[in-house]
Amino acid sequence: TLPSAVPSLESTPGPRKVNRIGQITFREATAEDAPALLQLMQTAFEEYDGVLDPPSGVQKETIETVRRRLGGGGAVLASVGDRPAGFAFYEPKEGVLYFGRLSVLPELRKNGIGRALLEYVERRARESGAAGVKLGVRMQLPHLIARYERSGYRISEYMTHSGYSQPTFVFMEKRF
């Protein structure tokens, strides 16, 4: 069974050269990072405004909801130099590590940041003894479902948002 709090990593990833953007570093986010995480999330999800049905819940996030998420699990923050570039939340749920709100600044995408964030969460899951990693993806974003499938994730459940009669998102899992 997964502990209620994920232990700190003994070895956190250090600087890493990523394509043309230079050094990228990863670290655990803290409550003090909440404003930066909120800004990253809102900027990264802006492209889905008016596209997703139902709308993304990102616009309802606040500094306080971000801090609550950090308290229930954690987040990994990627930076290029001193500039926050991306992050992802994670939290233990039902024996797996749930991964969510992966956010990478649009101008820094396609540089391996998202993949590295996912790998970081997967490593945390393994080190914590979790059975795997789970995430939710909107069915309106088949390119993201395909990307996670290429990384070894499989659809485990079709889900429907309240008020909808057909599935609107899927849970995907990668078991270890």
C-alpha positions as CSV (number, residue, x, y, z in Angstrom):
1,T,0.0,0.0,0.0
2,L,1.2,3.5,-0.8
3,P,2.1,5.8,2.1
4,S,0.0,8.9,2.5
5,A,2.9,11.1,1.7
6,V,5.4,10.4,-0.9
7,P,9.0,10.4,0.5
8,S,11.6,12.8,-0.8
9,L,13.8,11.5,-3.5
10,E,17.3,10.6,-2.4
11,S,18.7,11.7,-5.8
12,T,16.9,14.5,-7.6
13,P,17.7,15.1,-11.2
14,G,20.3,17.8,-11.7
15,P,20.9,20.1,-14.7
16,R,20.2,18.6,-18.0
17,K,21.0,19.9,-21.5
18,V,17.7,20.0,-23.5
19,N,18.0,20.9,-27.2
20,R,18.4,24.6,-27.9
21,I,17.0,25.9,-24.7
22,G,20.0,25.2,-22.6
23,Q,20.1,23.8,-19.0
24,I,16.9,22.6,-17.5
25,T,16.6,21.8,-13.8
26,F,14.0,19.9,-11.9
27,R,13.0,20.3,-8.2
28,E,10.2,19.7,-5.9
29,A,7.8,22.7,-5.9
30,T,7.0,24.4,-2.6
31,A,4.1,26.5,-1.4
32,E,6.1,29.6,-2.2
33,D,6.0,28.4,-5.9
34,A,2.2,28.5,-6.0
35,P,1.9,31.8,-7.9
36,A,4.4,30.6,-10.5
37,L,2.7,27.2,-10.8
38,L,-0.7,28.9,-11.3
39,Q,0.7,31.2,-14.0
40,L,2.4,28.3,-15.8
41,M,-0.9,26.2,-15.7
42,Q,-3.1,29.0,-16.9
43,T,-0.6,29.9,-19.7
44,A,-0.2,26.3,-20.8
45,F,-3.9,25.5,-20.8
46,E,-4.9,28.8,-22.6
47,E,-5.1,27.0,-25.9
48,Y,-8.0,25.0,-24.7
49,D,-10.2,28.0,-23.8
50,G,-13.4,27.6,-25.8
51,V,-12.2,24.3,-27.2
52,L,-12.8,21.7,-24.5
53,D,-16.4,20.7,-23.6
54,P,-16.8,20.8,-20.7
55,P,-14.3,23.6,-20.2
56,S,-11.1,22.8,-18.3
57,G,-11.1,23.4,-14.6
58,V,-7.7,25.2,-14.8
59,Q,-9.4,28.6,-14.9
60,K,-11.0,27.9,-11.5
61,E,-7.6,27.2,-9.9
62,T,-6.3,29.7,-7.5
63,I,-3.1,30.1,-5.5
64,E,-5.0,28.5,-2.6
65,T,-6.1,25.5,-4.6
66,V,-2.5,25.0,-5.9
67,R,-1.2,25.1,-2.3
68,R,-3.9,22.5,-1.3
69,R,-2.7,20.2,-4.1
70,L,0.9,20.6,-3.0
71,G,-0.2,19.6,0.5
72,G,-2.0,16.5,-0.7
73,G,0.9,15.3,-2.8
74,G,3.4,17.4,-4.5
75,A,4.6,18.9,-7.8
76,V,7.8,18.8,-9.8
77,L,8.9,22.2,-11.3
78,A,11.1,22.4,-14.4
79,S,13.1,25.6,-14.9
80,V,15.3,26.9,-17.7
81,G,17.8,29.1,-15.9
82,D,15.8,31.0,-13.3
83,R,12.6,30.9,-15.4
84,P,9.9,28.4,-14.5
85,A,9.2,26.4,-17.7
86,G,6.8,23.6,-16.7
87,F,5.4,21.5,-13.9
88,A,3.1,18.6,-13.0
89,F,1.2,17.7,-9.9
90,Y,1.2,14.3,-8.4
91,E,-0.5,12.6,-5.4
92,P,-0.9,9.1,-4.1
93,K,-4.3,7.6,-4.8
94,E,-5.5,4.0,-4.5
95,G,-2.0,2.5,-4.6
96,V,-0.7,4.5,-7.6
97,L,0.7,8.0,-8.1
98,Y,-1.9,10.2,-9.8
99,F,-0.3,12.7,-12.2
100,G,-2.1,15.8,-13.4
101,R,-2.1,19.3,-14.9
102,L,1.1,18.7,-16.8
103,S,1.9,22.3,-17.9
104,V,4.8,23.4,-20.2
105,L,5.0,27.0,-21.6
106,P,4.0,26.9,-25.2
107,E,7.2,28.5,-26.5
108,L,9.3,25.8,-24.7
109,R,7.3,22.8,-25.9
110,K,9.0,20.1,-28.1
111,N,12.2,20.3,-26.0
112,G,11.6,17.2,-23.9
113,I,10.3,19.1,-20.8
114,G,7.0,17.3,-20.7
115,R,8.6,13.9,-21.1
116,A,11.1,14.6,-18.4
117,L,8.4,15.7,-16.0
118,L,6.5,12.5,-16.7
119,E,9.7,10.4,-16.1
120,Y,10.3,12.3,-12.9
121,V,6.9,11.4,-11.6
122,E,7.3,7.8,-12.7
123,R,10.6,7.6,-10.8
124,R,8.9,9.0,-7.7
125,A,6.2,6.4,-8.0
126,R,8.7,3.5,-8.3
127,E,10.7,4.8,-5.4
128,S,7.6,5.2,-3.2
129,G,6.5,1.6,-3.9
130,A,3.4,2.7,-5.9
131,A,2.0,0.1,-8.4
132,G,2.1,2.6,-11.2
133,V,1.1,6.0,-12.5
134,K,-2.4,7.2,-13.4
135,L,-3.6,10.3,-15.3
136,G,-6.7,11.7,-16.9
137,V,-6.9,12.8,-20.5
138,R,-9.7,14.5,-22.4
139,M,-11.1,12.4,-25.2
140,Q,-11.2,15.6,-27.3
141,L,-7.4,15.5,-27.3
142,P,-6.6,12.2,-29.1
143,H,-3.0,13.4,-29.8
144,L,-2.3,13.4,-26.1
145,I,-3.9,10.0,-25.6
146,A,-1.6,8.7,-28.4
147,R,1.4,10.4,-26.8
148,Y,0.8,8.7,-23.5
149,E,0.2,5.3,-25.2
150,R,3.7,5.7,-26.8
151,S,5.0,6.1,-23.3
152,G,3.5,2.8,-22.2
153,Y,0.2,4.1,-20.8
154,R,-3.1,2.2,-21.5
155,I,-6.7,3.4,-21.1
156,S,-8.0,1.9,-17.9
157,E,-11.4,3.6,-17.7
158,Y,-13.8,5.8,-19.7
159,M,-15.2,8.6,-17.6
160,T,-18.1,11.0,-18.1
161,H,-18.3,14.6,-16.6
162,S,-21.4,15.4,-14.7
163,G,-24.2,16.4,-17.0
164,Y,-22.9,14.6,-20.0
165,S,-24.3,11.3,-21.4
166,Q,-21.1,10.1,-23.2
167,P,-17.6,9.7,-22.0
168,T,-15.6,12.9,-22.0
169,F,-12.2,11.7,-20.6
170,V,-10.2,8.6,-20.0
171,F,-8.0,7.4,-17.2
172,M,-4.8,6.0,-18.4
173,E,-2.4,3.9,-16.3
174,K,1.1,2.6,-16.5
175,R,1.7,-0.3,-14.2
176,F,5.2,-1.3,-13.0
